[in-house]
Amino acid sequence: MVEDLIIYKKSLNLIKSTYSLLRKNESLKRDFSLCDQIKRSSISVSTNISEGYGRSKKYFKNFLGIASGSANETITLLQIIELVYNVNTKQLQEDYKFLAKQISAFSSRLN
């Protein structure tokens, strides 16, 4: 089951952390396009892991690559939030970087 994968569980927890960050900052909440984009990129990590899980190893590796790319997109959006809104997102960035590395390592073990 996909729910048993550590990378899947971690991706869900990071969605929760991302949403929490967005809820806490009043001025950031009003930036609907940035908030929407980071929500979608963080959700994309989990959904691509989940969607790929039920497919062949070849397709699963492809979906894991997309999930890793979405994690990197989320990191960039967190950096933008830090620059524009002066909100500390460093820990969340590190968590997404670590997840991207875990996804890559997991993918490389699929043969």
N, C-alpha and C positions, 0 to 999 in steps of 0.2 A: 504494500500500500504506500502511496506517495506520502501519506501522513507520517510514515516511519522515517523518512529521510531527514537527516539533520539540516541539510541545506534548505529544505522546504519549511521546516519548523522555524528556522532562523529568519527566513524571508518574511514569514507571517509576523513574527515579533517586530521586525524592522518596519513593516507597514504601520503597526500600532505606534511605534515610536515616532515615525514620520508624521502621522496624523496628529499626535499629541503636540509635537513641535509647532505645527501649523495653527492649532487651536489656541496655543498660549500667547501668540503675538498678534495684537490687535491690528497694527498697520500691515503686517504680512497677510492677515486674513482678507484684507481688501484687495490684494493683488490676485484676482481670480485666475488669471491665465497662468501665473507662476504656480499657484497652489494646485490648479488642475493638472498641470504638466508633471509636477513632482508626485502627485497622487497616482497618476497613470503610470509613471515610470516605476514607482515602487511596487505597485500592484502587478506590473508586467513581469517582475522577477518571479513571483510566486506562480502566476498563471502559466508562464512558459515552462517552469519546472513541472507543474502538474500536467499540462497538456502533453509534453514530451514523454512523460513517464509511461503512458499507456501505449506508446508506439515502439517501433523497432529500435535497437541500439543506435543505428545510424541516424534516425530521425531524432532520437532523444538527445544525442550529442549536439545536433543542430539547435534544438530548442534550448539546451543548456548554454550554448553560445549566445543566443538571443537574450537569455536571462542574465548572463554576465554583462552583456552590453547595456541592458537596462539598469543594472546595478551601477555601472560606470556613468550612465546618464544621470542617475539620481545623485551621485557624488558631485557632478558638475552643478546640478541645480542647487544642492546644499551649499556649494561654494558661492554661487550667485546670491543666495539668501544671506550668507555671511557678509558678502561685500556690500550689497544694497541696503540690507536692513540691520546690519551690525548685530546679528544674532549668532551666538556661538553654536556652530554645528559640527565642530571638530570630532567629537566622539561618535556622532552618527556617521560622519564621513568614514572614520576608521572602521566602524562596524560594517559598512557597506563594502569597503575595500577588502576586509577580511572575508566577507561572504563571497565576493567575486573570486578571490583566490581559492576558497573552498569549492566553489562551483567548477572552476577550472581543473582543480585537482581531481574532483569526482569524475568529471568528463574524461580526463586523460586515462582513468582506470577502466573506462568502458571500451572493450575491444571485441 
